[in-house]
Amino acid sequence: MTGAPLQLFNSLTRQLETFEPVHPGEARVYSCGPTVYNYPHIGNMRAYVFADVLGRTLSWKGYALTHVVNITDVGHLTDDADAGEDKLEKAAAEKAQSIWDIAKHYTEAYWADVKALNIREPAHWSIATDYVPQMIEFAKSIADKHCYELDSGLYFDVSTVADYGRLARAKTEEGESRIEAVEGKRNAADFAIWRKTPPGETRQMEWDSPWGRGAPGWHLECSVMGEALLGFPFDIHTGGIDHREIHHPNEIAQNQARCCTNGLDDPLASGARIWMHNNFLVERSGKMSKSAGEFLRLPLLVEKGYHPLAYRLMCLQAHYRSELEFSWDGLGAALTRLKRMVLAAERFADAEEGGDPRHPRLAPFLDRFDAAMSDDLNTPLALTAFEEALAAKKIDPAARRAAIAEMDSVLGLGLLELTRADLRLRPKNAELDEDDVEDALERRRDAREARDFSRSDAIREELAAKGVEVMDGDPLGWEWKL
């Protein structure tokens, strides 16, 4: 493959490892997707920007990528572990709607955010309810050696596999305190594979199984769909850092039971060679959580005048394993940085395609970019090389266009298609539309040319009163902002 060897941090071994595909020339990746009971918040979307950058990097390195992202529409309980109601059943009851309609609505909202953030479509969107028969067969194949039945369902006995909890570094029962105490469980960390519908109740989503009518546990679906679409073992499994503590250890235990009972000194026994996790997006006001009611969503950013790709750039400015603090000032700074990039790219965006990206003046930028991305997806450092290539002078426009296109195929900013007009979004509460602003600015330019500065100032104040800031001498060439 091209460039420097790709080094990735494996959460299972807690060290950087050289990517060596299970199947030569291929990269098979599974990413834990959304539970579609509510809209995704921007913290959720950071995980998919990260997974997209990983996939783009693998493609850029020359691997044939098969990427799977699941859609959870059943089985995920309200405390993310082993207690509470199914999130979809709860949302459907609260809204007095069909659970299928709820899932469809929020899946489409998620897909809209995916498109807005220029996240590539995976090879497969795997819908959990499409795989329930396979989940039952998977559970049947491991039940005799690894599971036991209680009145509430079928439970996995974590003592039957080696190294349970190594991913989370959980060594004591206290490490599993988020898991509900269920009477009859052999171990505190044991988890449900199949949940029986309680007597006298009816769920909108329930199926017949050897353990009674009910629904699969949340952890089961990823094991089943990962095996069905990628085969065990595959290359990389991604998710948010919150999955590292319970969901992924339970998934690994199921994979061990299905394939072998070997310990995790061999990462392939986990079902995936490498496990990768992005850190949290933090927002100090507490509005990141869906439980807060009105939370930060991508459409809210757009309503306030921020292009979605400014948020993508904000994510790229931090390493995926670092916490990223969200603030409106930080988002504004990312938007300004994106505008500068667009201005620089405009000079050669219309150049002929087919230039040589390895032009002697450009090759060093590409080499530094490759070195950064090969170092566990170091996007902050890669952005620096990218911007320096954008600013380079006296280079054949076609060659520079080719080099920028190559680097942007990894970053996913769509820089050669973006325009200044795309980035100047009108906030929902703005009193003026763009035509009004441009008309006022033209009148002000006429006044300045006529040296009628009192009239020029009056127009400036008129615009300021309506929330429009005139940007005289603006090096970005935007002239005004809301």
C-alpha positions in Angstrom: 0.0 0.0 0.0 1.0 3.6 -0.6 2.9 5.9 1.8 4.0 5.4 5.4 2.7 2.3 7.3 -0.7 3.0 8.9 -0.4 3.0 12.7 -3.7 2.8 14.7 -4.3 2.8 18.4 -5.9 -0.5 19.5 -8.1 0.0 22.6 -7.9 -3.7 23.3 -4.1 -3.8 23.7 -3.7 0.0 24.6 -0.9 0.5 22.1 -0.2 1.7 18.5 -0.2 -1.1 16.0 0.6 -1.3 12.3 -2.5 -2.0 10.3 -2.2 -5.5 8.7 -5.4 -6.6 7.0 -6.9 -9.9 7.8 -7.6 -10.3 4.0 -4.8 -8.9 1.9 -5.7 -5.7 0.1 -9.0 -5.4 1.9 -10.1 -3.4 4.9 -13.3 -4.5 6.7 -14.7 -2.1 9.2 -17.7 -2.2 11.5 -19.0 1.0 13.2 -21.6 1.0 16.0 -24.4 3.2 14.6 -27.2 5.1 16.2 -30.2 4.0 18.2 -33.0 5.7 16.3 -35.3 6.7 19.2 -34.4 10.4 19.0 -32.5 12.8 16.9 -28.7 12.5 16.9 -26.8 15.3 18.8 -23.6 16.7 17.5 -21.6 14.6 20.0 -23.1 11.5 18.4 -22.1 12.7 15.0 -18.4 13.1 16.1 -18.2 9.3 16.1 -19.3 9.1 12.5 -16.9 11.8 11.4 -14.1 9.8 13.0 -15.3 6.6 11.4 -15.6 8.3 8.0 -12.0 9.7 8.2 -10.8 6.2 9.1 -12.6 4.8 6.1 -11.3 7.5 3.8 -7.8 7.0 5.0 -8.0 3.3 4.3 -9.3 3.9 0.8 -6.6 6.5 0.2 -4.0 4.0 1.3 -5.3 1.7 -1.4 -7.4 -0.8 0.5 -10.7 -2.1 -0.8 -13.0 -0.9 1.9 -16.1 -2.6 3.2 -17.7 -0.4 5.9 -20.7 -1.5 7.8 -22.8 0.9 10.1 -25.7 -0.6 12.0 -29.0 1.0 12.8 -30.3 -0.1 16.2 -34.1 -0.1 16.1 -34.6 -2.8 18.9 -33.0 -4.1 22.0 -31.2 -1.0 23.3 -32.4 -0.2 26.9 -32.7 3.2 28.5 -29.6 2.9 30.7 -27.3 1.6 27.9 -26.6 -1.6 29.9 -29.1 -4.1 31.2 -32.0 -2.2 32.8 -35.0 -0.1 31.9 -37.2 -0.1 28.9 -36.3 -0.6 25.3 -35.5 2.9 24.0 -37.7 2.5 20.9 -40.7 1.1 22.8 -40.5 3.9 25.3 -40.3 6.6 22.6 -43.2 5.1 20.7 -45.4 5.0 23.8 -44.5 8.6 24.7 -45.4 9.8 21.2 -48.4 7.4 20.8 -46.9 6.3 17.4 -45.9 3.1 15.7 -42.4 2.0 16.7 -41.7 1.4 13.0 -42.7 5.0 12.2 -40.5 6.3 15.1 -37.5 4.3 13.8 -38.0 5.4 10.2 -38.3 9.1 11.1 -35.1 9.2 13.2 -33.2 7.0 10.8 -33.9 9.5 8.1 -32.9 12.4 10.3 -29.6 10.7 11.0 -29.0 10.1 7.3 -29.7 13.8 6.6 -26.9 14.7 9.2 -24.6 12.2 7.6 -25.1 13.8 4.2 -24.7 17.3 5.6 -21.4 16.4 7.1 -20.1 14.9 3.9 -19.8 11.5 5.5 -19.5 8.8 2.8 -22.2 6.1 2.6 -21.0 2.8 4.0 -21.2 -0.4 2.0 -24.0 -1.5 4.3 -26.5 0.2 6.6 -27.5 -2.9 8.6 -30.9 -2.6 10.3 -31.1 -4.7 13.5 -34.7 -5.9 12.9 -33.7 -7.4 9.5 -31.4 -9.8 11.3 -33.6 -11.2 14.2 -33.7 -14.7 12.7 -29.9 -14.7 12.5 -29.7 -13.4 16.1 -31.8 -16.3 17.3 -29.6 -18.8 15.4 -26.5 -17.2 16.9 -27.9 -17.4 20.4 -28.9 -21.0 19.9 -25.3 -21.8 18.8 -23.8 -20.5 22.0 -26.6 -21.2 24.5 -25.5 -24.7 25.7 -22.0 -23.7 26.7 -22.2 -20.1 27.6 -25.8 -19.1 28.6 -28.5 -19.9 31.1 -32.2 -19.1 31.3 -34.0 -17.1 33.9 -37.7 -16.0 34.0 -36.7 -12.7 32.4 -34.7 -14.2 29.5 -31.5 -15.9 28.3 -28.3 -14.6 30.0 -24.7 -14.9 29.0 -22.3 -16.2 31.7 -19.2 -14.1 31.4 -17.1 -16.6 33.4 -17.3 -19.0 30.4 -14.9 -16.9 28.3 -11.3 -15.9 29.0 -10.3 -12.3 29.8 -13.9 -10.9 30.0 -13.7 -7.1 30.4 -10.1 -6.6 29.2 -11.2 -4.0 26.7 -12.7 -1.9 29.6 -9.9 -2.9 32.0 -12.7 -4.0 34.3 -11.2 -6.2 37.1 -13.9 -6.1 39.7 -17.6 -6.4 40.0 -17.7 -2.7 41.0 -16.5 -2.0 37.4 -19.9 -3.3 36.2 -22.0 -1.1 38.5 -24.1 0.2 35.6 -25.5 -3.3 35.1 -28.8 -4.0 36.8 -28.9 -6.6 39.5 -31.2 -9.3 38.3 -32.2 -12.1 40.7 -30.7 -15.4 39.7 -27.7 -14.0 37.7 -24.6 -16.0 38.3 -22.2 -13.0 37.9 -22.9 -9.3 38.3 -21.6 -8.7 34.8 -23.8 -11.4 33.1 -26.0 -9.8 30.4 -29.1 -10.6 28.5 -28.9 -12.3 25.1 -32.7 -12.6 24.8 -35.4 -10.7 26.8 -38.7 -12.4 27.3 -41.8 -10.2 27.2 -43.1 -10.0 30.8 -46.4 -11.9 31.4 -49.4 -9.7 30.6 -47.4 -7.3 28.4 -47.2 -6.9 24.7 -44.3 -5.2 22.8 -44.7 -3.7 19.4 -41.4 -5.5 18.5 -41.3 -9.1 19.6 -40.6 -12.4 18.1 -40.9 -16.1 19.0 -37.7 -17.9 20.2 -36.7 -21.0 22.0 -36.7 -18.9 25.2 -40.1 -17.5 24.8 -41.6 -14.5 22.9 -39.5 -11.4 23.3 -36.7 -9.4 21.7 -32.9 -9.7 21.4 -30.5 -8.0 23.7 -28.7 -4.9 22.4 -25.2 -6.5 22.4 -26.3 -9.4 20.3 -27.1 -7.5 17.2 -23.6 -6.2 16.5 -22.0 -9.6 16.8 -24.5 -11.1 14.4 -24.4 -8.3 11.8 -20.6 -8.1 12.0 -20.3 -11.8 11.3 -23.0 -11.8 8.6 -21.6 -8.9 6.6 -17.8 -8.9 7.3 -17.0 -12.4 8.6 -15.0 -13.3 11.7 -12.4 -12.0 12.2 -12.6 -8.6 10.5 -10.2 -5.7 10.7 -11.5 -2.8 12.7 -14.4 -2.2 15.0 -15.2 1.5 15.9 -17.4 3.2 18.4 -17.6 6.0 21.0 -15.6 5.6 24.1 -18.8 5.0 26.1 -19.1 1.6 24.3 -15.7 0.6 25.6 -17.0 -0.1 29.1 -19.9 -2.5 28.6 -21.3 -2.8 25.1 -18.1 -3.8 23.4 -16.8 -6.1 26.1 -20.1 -8.0 25.9 -19.9 -8.1 22.1 -16.4 -9.5 22.4 -17.6 -12.2 24.8 -20.3 -13.3 22.3 -17.7 -13.3 19.5 -15.4 -15.5 21.6 -18.2 -17.9 22.4 -19.2 -18.1 18.7 -15.7 -18.6 17.3 -13.5 -19.9 20.1 -12.9 -19.6 23.8 -9.3 -18.4 23.4 -8.1 -15.5 25.6 -7.6 -12.0 24.3 -3.8 -12.1 24.1 -4.6 -12.8 20.5 -6.8 -9.8 19.5 -8.4 -11.9 16.6 -10.2 -13.9 19.2 -12.3 -10.8 19.9 -13.8 -10.9 16.5 -11.9 -7.8 15.2 -8.1 -7.3 15.0 -8.3 -3.7 16.2 -10.9 -1.9 18.4 -10.9 1.9 18.0 -12.8 4.5 20.1 -13.3 8.2 19.7 -13.5 10.4 22.8 -16.4 12.6 23.9 -17.5 16.0 22.7 -18.1 18.0 25.8 -20.3 21.1 26.2 -20.1 22.8 29.6 -23.8 23.9 29.7 -25.0 20.3 29.8 -27.0 20.5 26.6 -25.2 17.7 24.9 -27.4 15.0 26.5 -30.7 14.0 25.0 -32.1 13.8 28.5 -31.8 17.5 28.7 -34.7 17.9 26.3 -33.5 20.6 23.8 -30.0 19.5 22.9 -27.4 20.5 20.4 -28.3 19.1 16.9 -26.7 19.8 13.5 -29.8 21.6 12.2 -29.6 24.0 15.2 -26.0 25.0 14.1 -27.4 25.7 10.6 -30.2 27.7 12.0 -27.6 29.9 13.8 -25.7 30.4 10.5 -23.0 27.8 10.8 -22.3 25.5 7.8 -22.3 21.8 8.8 -18.8 21.5 7.4 -17.5 24.0 9.9 -18.5 21.4 12.5 -16.7 18.7 10.6 -13.6 20.9 10.5 -14.0 21.5 14.3 -13.9 17.7 14.8 -10.8 17.4 12.6 -9.0 20.1 14.6 -8.8 17.7 17.6 -7.3 14.2 17.6 -10.1 11.6 17.7 -8.9 10.2 21.1 -8.9 13.6 22.8 -11.9 15.3 24.3 -13.2 18.0 22.2 -14.9 21.0 23.9 -17.7 22.6 22.0 -18.3 26.3 22.1 -20.0 28.7 19.7 -16.8 30.8 19.6 -14.8 27.6 18.7 -17.4 26.8 16.0 -17.1 30.4 14.7 -13.3 30.1 14.5 -13.7 26.8 12.6 -16.0 28.5 10.1 -13.5 31.4 9.6 -10.8 28.8 9.0 -13.0 27.0 6.5 -13.7 30.3 4.7 -9.9 31.0 4.4 -9.5 27.6 2.9 -12.3 28.2 0.4 -10.8 31.6 -0.6 -7.4 29.9 -1.2 -8.9 27.0 -3.2 -10.9 29.4 -5.4 -7.7 30.4 -7.2 -7.3 27.0 -8.8 -10.7 25.2 -8.3 -11.4 25.6 -12.1 -7.9 24.4 -13.2 -7.8 21.4 -15.4 -8.0 18.0 -13.8 -5.3 15.4 -14.2 -2.4 17.5 -12.8 0.5 15.8 -11.1 0.0 15.9 -7.3 3.6 14.9 -6.8 4.9 18.1 -8.2 8.4 18.7 -6.6 7.1 21.7 -4.7 4.0 19.8 -3.5 5.5 16.4 -2.7 6.8 17.5 0.7 3.3 18.7 1.8 1.8 15.3 0.7 4.5 13.4 2.5 3.9 15.4 5.8 0.1 14.9 5.3 0.6 11.1 4.8 2.9 10.9 7.9 0.3 12.7 10.0 -2.6 10.5 8.9 -0.5 7.4 9.2 0.2 8.3 12.8 -3.2 7.2 14.2 -5.2 9.7 12.1 -3.5 12.8 13.4 -5.9 15.2 11.6 -4.7 18.4 13.4 -1.2 18.0 12.0 -2.6 16.9 8.6 -4.6 20.1 8.4 -1.4 22.1 8.8 0.2 20.4 5.8 -3.1 20.8 3.9 -3.2 24.6 4.5 0.4 25.1 3.6 -0.2 23.4 0.3 -3.2 25.6 -0.2 -1.0 28.7 0.4 1.9 27.7 -1.8 2.7 30.2 -4.6 3.9 29.9 -8.1 2.9 26.3 -8.7 1.1 24.9 -11.7 -2.7 25.3 -10.8 -3.5 21.8 -12.2 -0.9 20.2 -10.0 -2.0 22.1 -6.9 -5.6 21.2 -7.6 -4.7 17.5 -7.8 -2.7 17.6 -4.6 -5.5 19.4 -2.7 -8.1 17.0 -4.1 -6.0 14.0 -2.9 -5.6 15.3 0.6 -9.3 16.4 0.8 -10.4 13.0 -0.2 -9.2 12.0 3.3 -10.4 15.1 5.2 -13.8 15.2 3.4 -14.3 19.0 3.4 -15.4 19.1 -0.2 -13.2 22.1 -0.6 -13.1 22.2 -4.4 -16.9 22.3 -4.6 -17.6 24.7 -1.7 -18.1 28.4 -2.5 -18.3 31.5 -0.4 -22.0 31.7 -1.0 -22.4 28.1 0.4 -20.8 29.2 3.7 -22.7 32.4 4.2 -25.8 30.9 5.8 -28.6 33.2 7.0 -29.6 32.6 10.6 -33.2 31.6 11.1 -33.9 34.7 13.2 -32.2 37.2 10.9 -34.4 40.2 9.9 -32.9 40.8 6.5 -32.3 38.5 3.6 -29.2 38.5 1.5 -30.6 40.6 -1.3 -31.5 43.3 1.2 -27.9 43.2 2.6 -26.3 43.3 -0.8 -28.5 46.2 -1.9 -27.6 48.2 1.2 -23.9 47.4 0.7 -24.0 48.6 -2.9 -25.6 51.9 -1.8 -22.9 52.2 0.8 -20.1 51.6 -1.7 -21.7 54.3 -4.0 -21.7 56.7 -1.0 -18.1 56.0 -0.2 -17.0 56.5 -3.8 -18.8 59.8 -3.7 -17.0 60.6 -0.4 -20.4 60.9 1.3 -19.2 59.4 4.5 -22.1 60.5 6.6 -24.5 58.6 4.3 -22.0 55.6 4.3 -22.0 55.6 8.1 -25.7 55.9 8.3 -26.2 52.8 6.1 -23.6 50.9 8.2 -25.5 51.8 11.4 -28.8 50.8 9.8 -27.3 47.4 9.0 -25.8 47.0 12.5 -29.2 47.7 14.1 -30.5 44.7 12.2 -27.7 42.4 13.2 -25.4 42.8 10.1 -21.7 43.6 10.7 -20.0 45.3 7.8 -16.4 44.1 7.5 -14.4 46.9 5.9 -10.9 45.7 4.9 -11.9 42.1 5.6 -8.9 40.0 4.4 -11.3 37.1 3.8 -13.3 39.2 1.3 -16.6 38.4 2.9 -17.7 42.0 3.3 -20.4 41.3 5.9 -21.6 38.8 8.4 -24.7 38.3 10.5 
